[in-house]
Amino acid sequence: MTIFFGLLLGAIIGASLGLIGAGGAILAVPGLVAVLGLSVTAATTSSTIIVGSAALAGVLRRRNTGTVDIKIGLTFSAVGIVGTIIGTFLLRIVPENVTLVLFALLMFGAAYAMCCKENPEPTSEKPKWHLVVIAATVVGILTGLLGIGGGFLIVPALILFLKVPTKVATGTSLVAITANSLLAFGLRFEFWDQIPVAEIAVFTVSAITASLILSPIAQRMNARHLQWAFSVVIVIVATYTLFISFN
């Protein structure tokens, strides 16, 4: 039964990353806690593997579509390195139930951003690098503390601050998510022994498969409908996460 739920959750995570370039870890961490009974630390560490792998698969699948700018994605991630280090440090001092509450609140915010706010269109203004630094640092902190890639923040930041076209921003966010996840995983070396290797392998393979299958058709689907659907799922999972954080 655990394997079945692992395959299902992995497919949902991969679908989220493949179709809208965001939302993967927001579903991964609560799912790992609920399905496998992992601690928050183990779940957020495992999440960096699952989400990073699925995001990389999405990048490779889109590399010839003109919707990925690897240089910008890596630059965004590099700017946020300090934030990732700070977030990883906070992981060691923030109580697990507090981390779950923060995660649930972040999920509600992500759901609102997906369903109620449309991605802006880039303007002809010059890139605003001071805002890029702020956004990348915030994403880095979230990755380090909560084990998420931060795609729902990266996409609008790329559009607003770096003037990346909307279609390219979604694919480029996967580059930043891959790099952020890899860095966060490396910084969590002391928690590697908490990762259930076999179970996480199932989650990861399922997520990668879904991401590879769905990435090519993302441009042909209604983005708003997809975002609405995922926002509903996120609200349900966030509510459950709040419940278990207090129990």
Residue pairs with C-beta under 8 A, 6 or more apart in sequence:
2 35
2 36
2 199
3 199
3 202
5 31
5 35
6 35
6 36
6 199
6 202
6 203
6 206
7 202
7 206
8 206
9 27
9 28
9 31
9 32
9 35
9 203
9 206
10 50
10 202
10 203
10 204
10 205
10 206
10 207
10 209
10 210
11 206
11 207
11 209
11 210
12 27
12 210
12 233
13 24
13 25
13 27
13 28
13 31
13 50
13 51
13 54
13 203
13 206
13 207
13 210
14 24
14 54
14 57
14 206
14 207
14 208
14 209
14 210
14 211
14 212
14 214
15 210
15 211
15 214
16 22
16 23
16 24
16 27
16 230
17 23
17 24
17 51
17 54
17 55
17 58
17 151
17 174
17 177
17 207
17 211
18 54
18 58
18 61
18 210
18 211
18 212
18 213
18 214
18 215
18 218
19 214
19 215
19 218
19 221
19 226
20 114
20 151
20 170
20 218
20 223
20 226
20 227
20 230
21 58
21 151
21 155
21 169
21 170
21 171
21 173
21 174
21 177
21 218
22 110
22 114
22 149
22 150
22 151
22 152
22 154
22 155
22 173
23 110
23 114
23 151
23 152
23 230
23 234
24 50
24 51
24 54
24 55
24 148
24 149
24 151
24 177
24 207
25 47
25 48
25 50
25 51
25 146
25 147
25 148
25 149
25 181
26 103
26 106
26 107
26 110
26 148
26 152
26 234
26 237
27 233
27 234
27 237
28 43
28 46
28 47
28 50
28 51
28 147
28 203
29 40
29 43
29 44
29 47
29 103
29 146
29 147
29 148
30 43
30 103
30 107
30 237
30 238
30 240
30 241
30 244
31 237
32 38
32 42
32 43
32 46
32 47
32 203
33 39
33 40
33 43
33 100
33 241
33 244
34 240
34 244
36 43
36 196
36 199
38 46
38 194
38 196
39 96
39 194
40 96
40 99
40 100
41 91
41 96
41 191
41 194
42 191
42 194
42 195
42 196
43 147
44 91
44 99
44 145
44 146
44 147
45 147
45 185
45 188
45 191
45 192
45 194
45 195
46 147
46 195
46 196
46 200
46 203
47 147
47 148
48 143
48 147
48 181
48 182
48 184
48 185
48 188
49 181
49 185
49 195
49 200
49 204
50 200
50 203
50 204
50 207
51 147
51 148
51 149
51 177
51 181
51 207
52 149
52 177
52 178
52 180
52 181
52 182
52 185
53 204
53 207
53 208
54 204
54 207
54 208
54 210
54 211
55 149
55 151
55 174
55 175
55 177
55 178
55 181
55 211
56 174
56 178
57 207
57 208
57 211
57 212
57 215
58 171
58 174
58 211
58 212
58 215
59 68
59 70
59 171
59 174
59 175
59 178
61 211
61 212
61 215
61 216
62 68
62 171
62 174
62 215
62 216
65 171
65 216
65 219
66 168
67 167
67 168
67 170
67 171
67 172
67 219
68 168
68 171
68 172
68 174
68 175
69 164
69 168
69 171
69 172
69 175
70 172
70 175
72 158
72 162
72 164
72 172
72 175
73 172
73 173
73 174
73 175
73 176
73 178
73 179
74 175
74 176
74 179
76 132
76 136
76 139
76 154
76 157
76 158
76 162
76 172
76 176
77 136
77 175
77 176
77 179
77 180
77 183
78 179
79 132
79 133
79 136
79 137
80 136
80 137
80 138
80 139
80 140
80 143
80 180
81 140
81 183
82 137
82 140
83 136
83 137
83 138
83 139
83 140
83 141
83 143
83 144
84 140
84 141
84 143
84 144
84 180
84 183
84 184
84 187
85 140
85 144
85 187
86 140
86 141
86 144
87 140
87 141
87 142
87 143
87 144
87 145
87 146
87 184
88 144
88 145
88 184
88 187
88 188
89 144
90 141
90 144
90 145
91 99
91 144
91 145
91 188
94 102
94 145
97 245
97 246
99 145
99 146
100 241
100 242
100 244
100 245
101 242
101 245
102 145
102 146
103 146
103 241
104 238
104 239
104 241
104 242
104 245
105 238
106 142
106 146
106 148
107 234
107 235
107 237
107 238
107 241
108 234
108 235
108 238
110 152
110 231
110 234
111 231
111 232
111 234
111 235
111 238
112 231
113 152
113 156
114 152
114 227
114 228
114 230
114 231
114 234
115 227
115 228
115 231
115 232
118 224
119 155
119 156
119 159
119 166
119 169
120 156
120 159
120 160
121 159
121 166
122 159
122 160
122 163
122 164
122 165
122 166
123 163
124 163
125 163
126 163
127 161
127 162
127 163
128 160
128 161
129 161
131 157
131 160
131 161
132 157
132 161
132 162
135 153
135 154
135 157
135 161
136 157
138 150
138 153
139 149
139 150
139 153
139 154
139 157
139 176
139 180
140 180
142 148
142 150
142 153
143 149
143 150
143 180
143 181
143 183
143 184
144 184
144 187
147 184
149 173
149 176
149 177
149 178
149 180
149 181
150 176
150 177
150 180
151 173
151 174
151 176
151 177
154 169
154 173
154 176
154 177
155 169
155 170
155 173
156 169
158 164
158 168
158 169
158 172
158 173
159 165
159 166
159 169
164 172
167 219
170 218
